[in-house]
Amino acid sequence: MALLISAGFLCFLCLGLRTLAGYRLIKALCEGVLRGGDTKTIEDKITARSKMFKAYEKLTSVIVASVYLSELERQRFAIDVGYTVLFLVTLTFLALPVVNVLVWSAFFGATLFMVILWMFRFSAVNAFVKAFGR
């Protein structure tokens, strides 16, 4: 019976040792605040051990990246609309031989830009998913 009690105690001690150390750090921080002493070293220890603080920094990065990514997607939507209009103009002037070369060259240049834009978009979205998609 005593062996099972000891095994249970040691098992939970191993699981909760970090929690006990954390409570000790919180107590030291509060005592430092009450005494008016320097608490910077204890705060650094707490932030170094805190998983939520690390998640907060990551969350800030996710917010900044996703807001900027949504702004870029809005701009890309405007470019897609312009490309669609150019495509429709190209199809419209397909029969006119004089305007045909001018429109086709603009369309091919825009197509090359769109391919590069999509490549950059996919690489940025893949990097975003790899960094923050876990």
C-alpha positions as CSV (number, residue, x, y, z in Angstrom):
1,M,0.0,0.0,0.0
2,A,2.8,2.4,0.9
3,L,4.6,1.6,-2.3
4,L,1.5,2.5,-4.4
5,I,1.1,5.7,-2.4
6,S,4.7,6.6,-3.0
7,A,4.4,5.7,-6.7
8,G,1.3,7.9,-7.1
9,F,3.0,10.7,-5.2
10,L,6.2,10.5,-7.4
11,C,4.2,10.3,-10.6
12,F,2.3,13.4,-9.8
13,L,5.4,15.1,-8.4
14,C,7.1,14.6,-11.8
15,L,4.0,15.9,-13.6
16,G,3.5,18.9,-11.3
17,L,7.1,19.9,-10.5
18,R,6.9,22.8,-13.0
19,T,3.7,24.0,-11.4
20,L,5.3,24.0,-8.0
21,A,8.3,25.9,-9.3
22,G,5.9,28.4,-10.9
23,Y,4.1,29.0,-7.7
24,R,7.4,29.6,-6.0
25,L,8.3,32.2,-8.7
26,I,4.9,33.9,-8.3
27,K,5.4,34.1,-4.5
28,A,8.9,35.5,-5.0
29,L,7.6,38.1,-7.4
30,C,4.8,39.2,-5.1
31,E,7.2,39.5,-2.2
32,G,9.5,41.6,-4.3
33,V,6.6,43.9,-5.3
34,L,5.6,44.2,-1.6
35,R,9.2,45.1,-0.6
36,G,9.6,47.5,-3.5
37,G,12.6,45.6,-4.7
38,D,13.8,44.8,-8.2
39,T,11.6,42.2,-9.8
40,K,13.1,42.2,-13.3
41,T,15.0,39.0,-12.9
42,I,12.0,37.1,-11.6
43,E,9.8,38.5,-14.4
44,D,12.4,37.3,-16.9
45,K,12.4,33.9,-15.4
46,I,8.6,33.8,-15.5
47,T,8.4,34.9,-19.2
48,A,11.1,32.4,-20.1
49,R,9.1,29.6,-18.6
50,S,5.7,30.7,-19.7
51,K,4.2,28.9,-22.7
52,M,1.4,31.3,-22.9
53,F,3.8,34.3,-23.1
54,K,5.5,32.6,-26.0
55,A,2.2,32.0,-27.6
56,Y,1.3,35.7,-27.1
57,E,4.4,36.7,-29.1
58,K,3.5,34.2,-31.8
59,L,-0.1,35.4,-31.7
60,T,1.1,38.9,-32.3
61,S,3.1,37.7,-35.3
62,V,0.1,35.8,-36.6
63,I,-2.1,38.9,-36.4
64,V,0.4,41.2,-38.1
65,A,1.1,38.6,-40.9
66,S,-2.6,37.8,-41.5
67,V,-3.7,41.5,-41.6
68,Y,-1.0,42.3,-44.1
69,L,-1.9,39.1,-46.1
70,S,-5.5,40.2,-46.2
71,E,-4.5,43.6,-47.5
72,L,-2.4,42.0,-50.2
73,E,-5.3,39.7,-51.2
74,R,-7.5,42.8,-51.6
75,Q,-4.9,44.4,-53.9
76,R,-4.5,41.1,-55.8
77,F,-8.3,41.0,-56.3
78,A,-8.1,44.4,-58.0
79,I,-5.2,43.2,-60.2
80,D,-7.3,40.1,-61.1
81,V,-10.2,42.3,-62.1
82,G,-7.9,44.3,-64.3
83,Y,-6.5,41.1,-65.8
84,T,-10.0,39.8,-66.5
85,V,-10.9,43.1,-68.3
86,L,-7.7,42.9,-70.3
87,F,-8.6,39.3,-71.2
88,L,-12.1,40.3,-72.4
89,V,-10.6,43.2,-74.4
90,T,-8.1,40.8,-76.0
91,L,-10.9,38.5,-77.0
92,T,-12.9,41.4,-78.3
93,F,-10.1,42.7,-80.5
94,L,-9.1,39.3,-81.7
95,A,-10.5,39.9,-85.2
96,L,-8.8,43.3,-85.8
97,P,-5.3,42.7,-87.2
98,V,-3.9,46.2,-86.4
99,V,-4.9,46.3,-82.7
100,N,-4.4,42.6,-82.4
101,V,-0.6,42.7,-81.9
102,L,-0.8,45.6,-79.4
103,V,-3.5,43.9,-77.3
104,W,-1.9,40.4,-77.5
105,S,1.5,41.8,-76.4
106,A,-0.1,43.6,-73.4
107,F,-2.0,40.4,-72.6
108,F,1.1,38.2,-72.7
109,G,3.0,40.7,-70.5
110,A,0.2,40.8,-68.0
111,T,0.0,37.0,-68.1
112,L,3.7,36.8,-67.3
113,F,3.2,39.2,-64.4
114,M,0.2,37.2,-63.1
115,V,2.1,33.9,-63.2
116,I,4.9,35.6,-61.1
117,L,2.3,37.1,-58.8
118,W,0.7,33.7,-58.2
119,M,4.0,32.0,-57.6
120,F,4.9,34.7,-54.9
121,R,1.4,34.3,-53.5
122,F,1.6,30.6,-53.1
123,S,5.1,30.8,-51.6
124,A,3.9,33.4,-49.1
125,V,0.8,31.4,-48.1
126,N,2.8,28.2,-47.8
127,A,5.3,30.0,-45.5
128,F,2.4,31.4,-43.5
129,V,0.9,28.0,-43.1
130,K,4.3,26.4,-42.1
131,A,5.0,29.2,-39.6
132,F,1.6,29.5,-38.0
133,G,-0.6,26.6,-39.2
134,R,0.3,24.1,-36.5
